[in-house]
Amino acid sequence: MRIAIWAAASLFLCLAAAQPADAGCTSGQIKALLDSGAHEQVIQFCAVQGAGPEDPSPQQQGASDQGASTFSLGVVAPELGNDGIWNKYVRGGAYVVQNKFDPDGYFLLLSKNPVARGWRSLSIDARFHHDKNEGGIVGPGLVFTTDPNAEELIVYTLMQGGTVSVHNWKGDKLTLLNTKQNPDFARDEFQFQTYGLVVVEGADRIELHVDGKPTGLEAPYKSDAPVIVGLATFGRGNYEFRNFVLHEK
């Protein structure tokens, strides 16, 4: 036990001393991950070049250095571990979320604090593959809500075959609002693509973009209210995320 405590403390001191030039986490974030027992993952996740200073800007959060990318702690903090359905860990700077058994399983990760007014878009790089789920929802999703209690969410999902959908999520009930299929968004290979939410200028709504192209899916948005943002995964599959970036005006 003393050896384990000494090793964790030594790792914390080494990584903290490495900031800010070559660490991907603040000292407080390193301690939180160590407290969760994810000692080896701290090395993978936090000791990554190009992460920026203690309080990185959105541009620095999404930056990469010679191909090294990180999942942005500036917007949401990763949840690690295995809850019996979802195995969540960090590998090569990407946040990995896996579900091998439950076709109806879902995982939700939200920002702890509301984002102030004035943000214009939210984006993430994702690569994934998933099983089909007849009559059910599958794929990675981006989430937002202006409800301070996060009891009702808007969820945009992207499927491997190029289908994009927007749902209302209240309690455990998902209600489909709109869906479209576009072969331009399909990914047969396990490769990263960028999808994001964009606040429409001069209008109280948000639209989904994939690889910089609008999908035509929109949802109402109260532009005068702070917003909680996050990501979600649905169905049996393997999902990897990097560069979760919030863009302001």
C-alpha positions in Angstrom: 0.0 0.0 0.0 2.8 2.4 0.9 4.5 1.6 -2.5 1.2 2.4 -4.4 0.7 5.7 -2.5 4.4 6.6 -3.1 4.1 5.8 -6.8 0.9 7.8 -7.2 2.4 10.8 -5.3 5.6 10.6 -7.4 3.6 10.5 -10.6 1.6 13.5 -9.5 4.7 15.5 -8.6 6.4 14.6 -11.9 3.4 15.5 -14.1 2.7 18.7 -12.1 6.3 19.8 -12.5 6.0 19.2 -16.2 3.4 22.0 -16.6 2.6 24.0 -18.5 5.0 23.2 -21.4 4.2 19.5 -21.9 1.2 18.5 -19.8 -2.4 18.1 -21.0 -3.9 18.6 -17.5 -3.8 21.1 -14.7 -2.4 20.0 -11.4 -5.9 19.8 -10.0 -7.1 17.6 -12.9 -4.1 15.3 -12.4 -5.0 14.9 -8.8 -8.6 14.1 -9.6 -7.6 11.4 -12.0 -5.1 10.0 -9.6 -7.8 9.9 -6.9 -10.0 7.9 -9.3 -7.3 5.2 -9.5 -6.4 5.9 -13.2 -2.7 6.2 -12.7 -1.5 4.7 -16.0 -4.2 6.7 -17.9 -2.9 9.9 -16.3 0.4 9.4 -18.1 -1.4 8.8 -21.5 -3.9 11.6 -21.0 -2.0 14.3 -19.3 1.6 14.1 -20.5 0.7 15.2 -24.1 2.4 18.0 -25.9 0.5 20.9 -27.3 -2.1 21.2 -24.5 -1.4 24.8 -23.7 -1.2 26.7 -20.4 -3.2 26.2 -17.1 -6.3 28.0 -18.5 -6.2 27.2 -22.2 -8.1 29.2 -24.8 -10.6 27.4 -27.0 -8.1 27.5 -29.9 -5.4 25.9 -27.7 -7.8 23.3 -26.5 -8.4 22.1 -30.0 -4.8 22.4 -31.2 -2.6 19.5 -32.0 1.2 19.2 -32.0 2.6 17.0 -34.7 -0.5 14.9 -34.8 -0.9 14.6 -31.0 -4.5 15.4 -30.0 -6.2 15.6 -26.7 -9.8 15.3 -25.4 -10.5 18.8 -24.1 -10.8 19.1 -20.3 -11.7 22.8 -20.8 -15.3 21.8 -21.7 -16.0 18.5 -20.1 -13.9 16.2 -17.8 -13.7 12.6 -18.9 -15.3 9.9 -16.8 -13.1 6.9 -16.5 -13.7 3.3 -15.4 -16.1 0.5 -16.2 -19.7 0.7 -15.0 -20.7 -2.7 -16.2 -21.9 -1.5 -19.6 -19.5 1.2 -20.7 -15.7 0.9 -20.4 -14.2 4.4 -20.5 -10.5 5.1 -20.8 -8.0 7.3 -22.6 -5.7 6.0 -25.3 -3.3 8.0 -27.5 -4.9 11.3 -26.5 -8.4 10.1 -27.5 -11.2 9.4 -25.1 -12.5 5.9 -25.7 -16.0 4.7 -24.7 -16.9 1.1 -25.4 -20.0 -1.0 -25.0 -19.7 -4.6 -26.1 -22.8 -6.1 -24.6 -25.9 -3.9 -24.3 -27.6 -2.8 -27.6 -29.8 -0.4 -25.6 -27.1 1.1 -23.4 -26.4 4.8 -23.4 -23.7 7.0 -21.8 -24.0 10.7 -21.1 -21.2 13.1 -20.2 -22.2 16.8 -19.5 -20.2 19.9 -18.6 -20.3 20.4 -14.8 -21.0 24.2 -15.2 -23.1 26.1 -17.7 -21.3 27.8 -20.5 -21.7 31.6 -20.6 -23.7 33.3 -23.3 -21.9 34.3 -26.4 -20.6 30.9 -27.6 -21.1 30.2 -31.3 -20.3 26.6 -31.9 -19.2 23.3 -30.4 -17.3 20.6 -32.3 -15.7 17.3 -31.7 -13.7 14.7 -33.7 -15.1 11.2 -33.5 -14.4 7.8 -35.1 -16.7 4.9 -34.3 -18.4 1.7 -35.3 -21.6 0.3 -33.9 -24.0 -2.6 -34.3 -27.4 -2.0 -35.8 -30.2 -1.7 -33.4 -33.6 -2.1 -35.1 -36.0 0.4 -33.7 -33.4 1.8 -31.3 -30.9 4.7 -31.3 -27.2 4.2 -32.0 -24.1 6.3 -32.6 -22.3 9.2 -30.9 -24.2 12.3 -30.0 -23.7 16.0 -29.1 -25.9 17.3 -26.4 -27.1 20.8 -25.2 -29.7 22.2 -22.9 -30.6 25.6 -21.4 -32.3 23.8 -18.5 -30.1 24.5 -15.5 -31.1 21.2 -14.0 -30.3 19.3 -17.3 -33.6 17.5 -17.0 -34.5 18.0 -20.7 -31.8 17.7 -23.4 -31.5 18.1 -27.1 -29.4 15.4 -28.7 -27.9 15.3 -32.2 -26.7 11.8 -33.3 -24.6 10.6 -36.2 -24.7 7.1 -37.5 -22.1 5.1 -39.4 -24.2 5.0 -42.5 -24.6 8.8 -42.7 -28.0 9.2 -40.9 -28.2 12.2 -38.7 -31.0 12.7 -36.1 -32.2 15.2 -33.5 -34.0 14.0 -30.4 -35.6 15.5 -27.3 -34.4 13.6 -24.2 -36.4 13.9 -21.0 -36.0 11.4 -18.2 -35.2 8.1 -19.9 -37.5 8.9 -22.9 -36.0 9.9 -26.3 -38.4 11.5 -28.7 -37.3 11.7 -32.4 -37.8 15.3 -33.7 -36.2 14.9 -37.2 -33.8 12.6 -39.1 -32.1 12.7 -42.5 -29.8 10.4 -44.3 -26.9 11.7 -46.4 -24.3 9.4 -48.0 -21.7 12.2 -47.8 -21.6 11.7 -44.0 -21.2 7.9 -44.1 -18.0 6.4 -42.8 -17.4 2.8 -43.8 -13.9 2.9 -42.3 -12.9 3.6 -38.7 -11.7 7.2 -39.3 -12.2 10.5 -37.5 -14.7 13.0 -38.8 -15.7 16.4 -37.3 -19.3 17.1 -36.3 -20.6 20.1 -34.3 -23.4 22.3 -33.2 -23.6 25.8 -34.6 -25.7 28.7 -33.3 -27.5 30.2 -36.3 -26.8 33.9 -36.5 -29.8 36.1 -35.9 -32.0 33.2 -34.9 -32.8 31.3 -31.7 -31.9 27.9 -33.0 -28.9 25.5 -33.3 -28.1 23.4 -36.4 -25.9 20.3 -36.7 -22.9 20.3 -39.1 -20.9 17.3 -40.2 -17.4 17.8 -41.7 -18.2 21.5 -42.0 -21.4 20.9 -43.9 -24.9 21.8 -42.6 -27.2 18.8 -42.2 -30.5 20.7 -42.3 -31.3 19.6 -38.7 -32.1 22.4 -36.3 -33.5 22.7 -32.8 -34.8 25.7 -30.8 -32.2 27.5 -28.6 -32.6 30.3 -26.0 -29.7 32.5 -27.0 -30.1 34.6 -23.8 -29.5 31.7 -21.5 -26.4 29.9 -20.3 -26.1 26.4 -21.9 -24.9 23.0 -20.6 -23.1 21.0 -23.3 -21.8 17.4 -23.6 -21.6 14.2 -25.5 -23.5 10.9 -25.5 -23.1 7.5 -26.9 -25.9 5.0 -27.7 -25.9 1.3 -28.5 -23.3 -1.4 -28.7 -20.1 -0.1 -30.3 -16.7 1.5 -29.9 -16.5 5.3 -29.9 -13.3 7.5 -29.8 -13.4 11.3 -29.3 -10.8 14.0 -29.4 -10.7 17.8 -29.7 -13.9 18.7 -27.9 -13.8 22.5 -28.5 -16.1 25.3 -27.7 -15.8 28.3 -30.0 -16.8 31.8 -28.9 -17.5 35.0 -30.9 
